[in-house]
Amino acid sequence: MIIIRIFMEELIKNIEKKLKDLISKFKPEISSIRTNRPNTEFLENLRVSYFDQALLLKQLASISIVPPREIQISVWDKSALLNILKAIEESGLGLTPNVDDQVIKLNMPPLTSERREEVVRLVKKMTEENRIRVRGARDEVMKEIKKMEEEKNITEDQEFKLKERVQKLVQGTNQELEDLLNKKIIEINK
């Protein structure tokens, strides 16, 4: 009986970990999408080839926002400047860099209404893909719980309580996904 309890707790811990990992991967993914306000996050993890290594932009320069719509990249090593420019141009962000000594300035034009709608659709699609992953994780655990009950390793009451705990975890994760989505949509439309 103790082994079964340990196994039941292990099931809950596993799905809890899966759901937390899902959220922790989704947060940077969604924050990297450009909004109507200047944001450095979508540039920080841009890969730059530097002395035959792929480094992140944030490892080669400081990135800051100059109000109202400009991002300023202060390059620490002048020899990295051309590689950073190349990475920005190849990123597909559609930004035109202006260079002033060791400083790269990126003017962030406001998103058009069509582009805003396109970005909102993309964010909603990403959120839905993650909801599907959540449902998949839930279904795996629910099958395992059902199997345990069918094999008479747990009682119907234990099955019910386990399924209830799993459902609460899933609802919490879905709510977190929804909150991240709504926050991003507000950022996009500002």
KASULJO-V739319 format. One record per residue. N is the residue number from 1. RES is the residue in one letter. D_CENTER is the distance of its C-alpha to the mean C-alpha in Angstrom with 2 decimals. Layout:
n: <N N>
res: <RES RES>
d_center: <D_CENTER D_CENTER>
This chain:
n: <1 2 3 4 5 6 7 8 9 10 11 12 13 14 15 16 17 18 19 20 21 22 23 24 25 26 27 28 29 30 31 32 33 34 35 36 37 38 39 40 41 42 43 44 45 46 47 48 49 50 51 52 53 54 55 56 57 58 59 60 61 62 63 64 65 66 67 68 69 70 71 72 73 74 75 76 77 78 79 80 81 82 83 84 85 86 87 88 89 90 91 92 93 94 95 96 97 98 99 100 101 102 103 104 105 106 107 108 109 110 111 112 113 114 115 116 117 118 119 120 121 122 123 124 125 126 127 128 129 130 131 132 133 134 135 136 137 138 139 140 141 142 143 144 145 146 147 148 149 150 151 152 153 154 155 156 157 158 159 160 161 162 163 164 165 166 167 168 169 170 171 172 173 174 175 176 177 178 179 180 181 182 183 184 185 186 187 188 189 190>
res: <M I I I R I F M E E L I K N I E K K L K D L I S K F K P E I S S I R T N R P N T E F L E N L R V S Y F D Q A L L L K Q L A S I S I V P P R E I Q I S V W D K S A L L N I L K A I E E S G L G L T P N V D D Q V I K L N M P P L T S E R R E E V V R L V K K M T E E N R I R V R G A R D E V M K E I K K M E E E K N I T E D Q E F K L K E R V Q K L V Q G T N Q E L E D L L N K K I I E I N K>
d_center: <40.18 38.39 36.68 35.43 34.03 32.26 30.85 29.75 27.96 26.35 25.05 23.48 21.99 20.52 18.78 17.65 16.12 14.49 12.95 11.82 10.32 8.47 7.07 6.61 4.69 2.57 3.08 3.46 2.75 4.30 6.20 7.46 9.26 12.74 14.37 18.07 18.07 17.94 14.84 14.81 11.13 11.07 14.21 13.83 12.36 14.78 17.07 20.70 23.71 25.93 29.05 27.92 24.62 21.08 19.89 16.99 18.27 17.81 20.25 22.82 22.81 22.07 20.04 21.11 21.49 25.04 25.55 25.65 23.64 23.71 21.55 23.73 23.16 25.92 26.46 28.05 29.90 31.63 31.69 27.90 28.17 28.91 26.15 23.58 25.15 25.03 21.31 20.66 23.04 21.66 18.02 18.88 17.79 21.37 22.18 25.64 25.98 29.16 30.50 32.75 33.90 30.85 28.63 26.44 26.01 23.61 24.67 21.97 23.88 22.92 21.15 23.78 23.76 23.29 20.25 18.77 19.48 17.97 14.62 14.77 15.62 12.72 10.20 12.52 12.68 9.02 9.44 12.77 11.81 9.88 13.02 15.13 13.69 14.47 17.88 18.52 18.03 20.23 22.81 23.18 23.97 26.20 28.17 28.66 29.91 32.20 33.55 34.37 36.27 38.11 39.22 40.46 38.41 37.20 38.87 37.81 37.10 34.80 33.05 32.64 31.34 28.80 27.54 27.40 25.31 22.84 22.71 22.09 19.07 17.74 18.61 16.90 13.56 14.16 15.11 12.00 10.00 12.89 12.85 9.34 10.57 13.90 12.92 11.15 14.26 16.50 15.10 15.60 19.09 20.32>
